[in-house]
């Protein structure tokens, strides 16, 4: 996933977060985009970018 795709994915997550009815459900604790490689990042909008390699044992 390229950087442009990460930005698009994070904006979609933020739109989805805004649709959550906080009177019915708790808002998400965090938003994360899972990538195939790269570094762990926290974007300016608060979304975490995490490569799948960080999820191994």
N, CA, C and O of each residue as an XYZ file, in Angstrom:
228
protein
N       0.847     -1.166      0.000
C       0.000      0.000      0.000
C       0.894      1.231      0.000
O       1.769      1.372      0.853
N       0.675      2.096     -0.934
C       1.458      3.315     -1.013
C       0.950      4.387     -0.059
O      -0.117      4.252      0.538
N       1.716      5.431      0.070
C       1.363      6.515      0.998
C       0.021      7.144      0.632
O      -0.741      7.524      1.521
N      -0.273      7.257     -0.639
C      -1.564      7.821     -1.063
C      -2.712      6.943     -0.582
O      -3.745      7.453     -0.150
N      -2.538      5.652     -0.653
C      -3.573      4.730     -0.199
C      -3.755      4.815      1.313
O      -4.876      4.690      1.807
N      -2.673      5.023      2.051
C      -2.759      5.169      3.502
C      -3.578      6.410      3.840
O      -4.440      6.365      4.718
N      -3.319      7.502      3.158
C      -4.079      8.730      3.397
C      -5.561      8.537      3.079
O      -6.424      9.002      3.824
N      -5.855      7.851      1.971
C      -7.248      7.585      1.609
C      -7.918      6.696      2.658
O      -9.050      6.956      3.067
N      -7.222      5.657      3.088
C      -7.773      4.743      4.086
C      -8.020      5.461      5.412
O      -9.034      5.223      6.068
N      -7.102      6.332      5.805
C      -7.282      7.040      7.068
C      -8.464      8.009      6.992
O      -9.188      8.174      7.973
N      -8.663      8.644      5.850
C      -9.805      9.555      5.729
C     -11.120      8.782      5.753
O     -12.114      9.273      6.288
N     -11.139      7.580      5.180
C     -12.337      6.742      5.232
C     -12.625      6.319      6.667
O     -13.781      6.314      7.090
N     -11.581      5.962      7.421
C     -11.767      5.592      8.822
C     -12.323      6.749      9.638
O     -13.188      6.549     10.491
N     -11.837      7.951      9.383
C     -12.325      9.116     10.112
C     -13.794      9.403      9.780
O     -14.564      9.788     10.660
N     -14.179      9.216      8.523
C     -15.581      9.385      8.145
C     -16.455      8.357      8.851
O     -17.547      8.674      9.322
N     -15.961      7.118      8.919
C     -16.699      6.061      9.593
C     -16.833      6.351     11.083
O     -17.891      6.125     11.671
N     -15.768      6.848     11.688
C     -15.803      7.197     13.109
C     -16.874      8.254     13.378
O     -17.559      8.192     14.399
N     -17.023      9.207     12.486
C     -18.017     10.269     12.658
C     -19.446      9.764     12.505
O     -20.384     10.429     12.944
N     -19.624      8.589     11.885
C     -20.959      8.021     11.717
C     -21.402      7.196     12.915
O     -22.576      6.838     13.009
N     -20.495      6.887     13.830
C     -20.840      6.083     14.999
C     -21.718      6.914     15.929
O     -21.356      8.024     16.318
N     -22.859      6.367     16.273
C     -23.778      7.036     17.198
C     -23.279      6.784     18.620
O     -23.429      5.679     19.141
N     -22.696      7.787     19.242
C     -22.071      7.615     20.557
C     -23.097      7.398     21.666
O     -22.727      7.049     22.787
N     -24.377      7.600     21.368
C     -25.414      7.296     22.354
C     -25.731      5.803     22.360
O     -26.239      5.282     23.353
N     -25.435      5.114     21.260
C     -25.700      3.684     21.152
C     -24.437      2.868     21.412
O     -24.490      1.835     22.078
N     -23.313      3.327     20.893
C     -22.039      2.604     21.002
C     -20.955      3.560     21.477
O     -21.043      4.773     21.285
N     -19.934      2.988     22.099
C     -18.753      3.788     22.413
C     -17.989      4.069     21.128
O     -17.941      3.214     20.243
N     -17.396      5.239     21.007
C     -16.573      5.502     19.820
C     -15.324      4.621     19.863
O     -14.942      4.157     20.937
N     -14.690      4.385     18.733
C     -13.497      3.535     18.725
C     -12.378      4.150     19.565
O     -12.219      5.370     19.620
N     -11.608      3.278     20.214
C     -10.474      3.739     21.014
C      -9.332      4.233     20.138
O      -8.603      5.149     20.519
N      -9.176      3.627     18.966
C      -8.137      4.055     18.031
C      -8.548      3.652     16.628
O      -9.430      2.815     16.440
N      -7.895      4.259     15.646
C      -8.097      3.923     14.239
C      -6.757      3.484     13.678
O      -5.734      4.122     13.930
N      -6.758      2.382     12.909
C      -5.489      1.839     12.419
C      -5.624      1.385     10.976
O      -6.627      0.790     10.583
N      -4.595      1.677     10.198
C      -4.459      1.178      8.841
C      -3.346      0.140      8.866
O      -2.225      0.442      9.275
N      -3.648     -1.079      8.433
C      -2.674     -2.160      8.395
C      -2.042     -2.208      7.010
O      -2.744     -2.299      6.003
N      -0.708     -2.145      6.963
C       0.008     -2.142      5.685
C       0.855     -3.400      5.545
O       1.043     -4.140      6.511
N       1.358     -3.633      4.360
C       2.191     -4.803      4.092
C       3.618     -4.652      4.570
O       4.277     -5.645      4.878
N       4.103     -3.436      4.637
C       5.481     -3.197      5.079
C       5.608     -1.736      5.502
O       4.639     -0.977      5.449
N       6.791     -1.359      5.914
C       7.025      0.029      6.293
C       7.239      0.190      7.783
O       7.642     -0.748      8.471
N       6.971      1.367      8.266
C       7.214      1.721      9.659
C       5.899      2.006     10.382
O       4.878      2.299      9.760
N       5.951      1.912     11.696
C       4.805      2.303     12.504
C       4.782      3.827     12.558
O       5.787      4.465     12.875
N       3.631      4.396     12.247
C       3.475      5.846     12.242
C       2.179      6.225     12.937
O       1.222      5.451     12.943
N       2.149      7.391     13.509
C       0.892      7.980     13.961
C       0.724      9.260     13.160
O       1.491     10.211     13.313
N      -0.279      9.270     12.311
C      -0.509     10.413     11.439
C      -1.008     11.615     12.231
O      -1.445     11.474     13.373
N      -0.942     12.777     11.635
C      -1.393     14.003     12.287
C      -2.870     13.936     12.686
O      -3.288     14.585     13.645
N      -3.660     13.145     11.943
C      -5.085     13.028     12.249
C      -5.362     11.980     13.333
O      -6.520     11.735     13.673
N      -4.298     11.356     13.882
C      -4.439     10.398     14.973
C      -4.518      8.942     14.546
O      -4.501      8.054     15.399
N      -4.602      8.675     13.256
C      -4.681      7.305     12.758
C      -3.303      6.655     12.831
O      -2.296      7.258     12.458
N      -3.276      5.412     13.319
C      -2.025      4.658     13.430
C      -1.828      3.857     12.153
O      -2.766      3.229     11.663
N      -0.623      3.873     11.616
C      -0.255      3.065     10.463
C       0.675      1.980     10.979
O       1.725      2.275     11.550
N       0.285      0.708     10.777
C       1.019     -0.411     11.350
C       1.306     -1.453     10.280
O       0.377     -1.936      9.633
N       2.584     -1.813     10.078
C       2.884     -2.892      9.133
C       2.514     -4.238      9.758
O       2.624     -4.430     10.969
N       2.076     -5.153      8.913
C       1.630     -6.458      9.404
C       2.758     -7.226     10.087
O       2.501     -8.103     10.913
N       3.997     -6.904      9.748
C       5.128     -7.612     10.358
C       5.226     -7.366     11.862
O       5.891     -8.127     12.565
N       4.584     -6.330     12.359
C       4.566     -6.053     13.802
C       3.628     -7.002     14.548
O       3.654     -7.039     15.779
N       2.813     -7.758     13.843
C       1.831     -8.619     14.482
C       2.312    -10.049     14.670
O       1.556    -10.886     15.163
N       3.538    -10.348     14.294
C       4.026    -11.712     14.451
C       4.386    -11.986     15.913
O       4.484    -11.072     16.732
N       4.579    -13.265     16.212
C       4.871    -13.686     17.606
C       6.089    -13.043     18.156
O       6.456    -13.297     19.303
